[in-house]
Amino acid sequence: MSAISDFDLTVAAIARRLGLARQAVHRVVDDLVEQGHVRKVVNPDHARSELISLTPAGKSVLDKLWRASDRHRSDVLERAQVSDDELAATRDVLRRILTAVTELDA
């Protein structure tokens, strides 16, 4: 669910982003749809490849998971002397690098 927390993605894009097999991601997405945590929406760029979107219930679950991990994350960042801003910047840089590598492979 965190893979689509910033924006909706297709199953294939989620798989690429996570470095997983598309089929494995598809099974998890189907389970999350059944549980009401995500929904499939029309993709204006590709009629046969739906976008996966968090539902309000899914966003709530994800927020709870993030809050539950905050203490551990804070402890690790404190030990590493890394600020929240530095972590966010690192996450952004890594996402851009991963996108560039993925585009090269395609």
C-alpha positions in Angstrom: 0.0 0.0 0.0 2.9 2.4 0.6 3.9 2.0 -3.0 0.7 3.8 -4.0 0.6 6.2 -1.1 1.8 9.2 -3.2 0.0 8.4 -6.5 -1.9 5.7 -8.2 0.0 3.1 -10.2 -0.6 0.1 -12.3 0.2 -3.4 -11.0 3.1 -3.5 -13.4 4.5 -0.1 -12.1 4.1 -1.3 -8.5 6.0 -4.5 -9.3 8.8 -2.5 -10.9 8.9 0.0 -8.1 9.2 -2.8 -5.5 11.4 -5.1 -7.6 8.8 -7.9 -7.5 7.1 -10.2 -10.0 3.9 -8.6 -11.5 2.0 -11.8 -10.7 2.9 -11.6 -7.0 1.8 -8.0 -6.8 -1.4 -8.8 -8.7 -2.4 -11.4 -6.1 -1.7 -9.0 -3.2 -3.7 -6.3 -5.0 -6.6 -8.6 -5.4 -6.5 -9.4 -1.7 -6.4 -5.7 -0.8 -9.3 -5.0 -3.1 -11.3 -7.8 -1.4 -10.5 -6.2 2.0 -11.5 -2.8 0.8 -8.1 -1.2 1.2 -7.5 -0.4 -2.5 -9.6 -0.1 -5.6 -9.0 -0.4 -9.3 -9.7 2.7 -11.3 -9.8 3.5 -15.0 -6.4 4.4 -16.4 -6.8 7.2 -18.9 -3.4 6.2 -20.5 -4.1 2.5 -20.9 -7.6 1.0 -21.0 -6.5 -2.5 -20.2 -4.2 -1.6 -17.3 -6.1 -0.2 -14.4 -4.6 2.1 -11.8 -4.5 0.9 -8.2 -5.7 3.5 -5.7 -5.9 3.6 -1.9 -9.4 3.7 -0.5 -10.0 5.8 2.6 -10.0 2.6 4.6 -6.6 1.7 3.1 -5.2 5.1 3.8 -6.4 4.7 7.4 -4.7 1.3 7.8 -1.5 2.7 6.2 -1.5 5.7 8.5 -1.8 3.4 11.5 1.0 1.2 10.3 3.3 4.2 9.8 2.4 5.6 13.3 3.2 2.2 14.8 6.6 2.2 13.2 7.4 5.9 14.1 9.0 5.1 17.4 11.4 2.5 15.9 12.1 4.7 12.9 12.8 7.6 15.2 15.2 5.5 17.3 17.1 4.4 14.2 17.3 7.9 12.8 18.5 9.3 16.1 21.2 6.6 16.4 22.3 7.4 12.8 22.0 11.2 13.3 19.7 11.5 10.3 17.0 14.1 10.3 13.5 13.6 9.0 14.3 16.1 6.2 17.4 14.1 5.2 15.4 10.9 5.2 12.8 12.4 2.9 15.5 13.8 0.6 17.2 10.4 0.5 13.9 8.7 -0.3 13.3 11.1 -3.1 16.8 10.7 -4.6 16.5 6.9 -4.4 13.1 6.9 -6.1 14.5 9.1 -9.0 17.4 6.7 -9.4 15.2 3.7 -9.4 12.9 5.3 -12.0 15.9 6.1 -14.2 17.3 2.5 -13.9 13.8 1.1 -14.7 13.5 3.3 -17.7 17.0 2.1 -18.9 15.9 -1.5 -18.6 12.7 -0.9 -20.5 
